[in-house]
């Protein structure tokens, strides 16, 4: 059986690992070569309706695939009833 204190410690460790990864990613982006080209893409899920935006075809295709995965995951987590 998992004790509550071990779950709290695991959560705190996960948060610290997240902060460390953010700092490492920021540092690596700051030291990367500057090409002057920025590719963006994003998705906003409002209920089951995705709003997808981006300025590059590759980014938009990636975001569409991620949105489909998120919608399927949300279906299995929230709407599927256990028999």
Buried (B, 14 or more C-beta within 10 A) or exposed (E): EEEEEEEEEEEEEEEEEEEEEEEEEEEEEEEEEEEEEEEEBEBEEEEEEBEBEBEEEEBBEBBBEBBEEEBEEEEEEEEEEEE
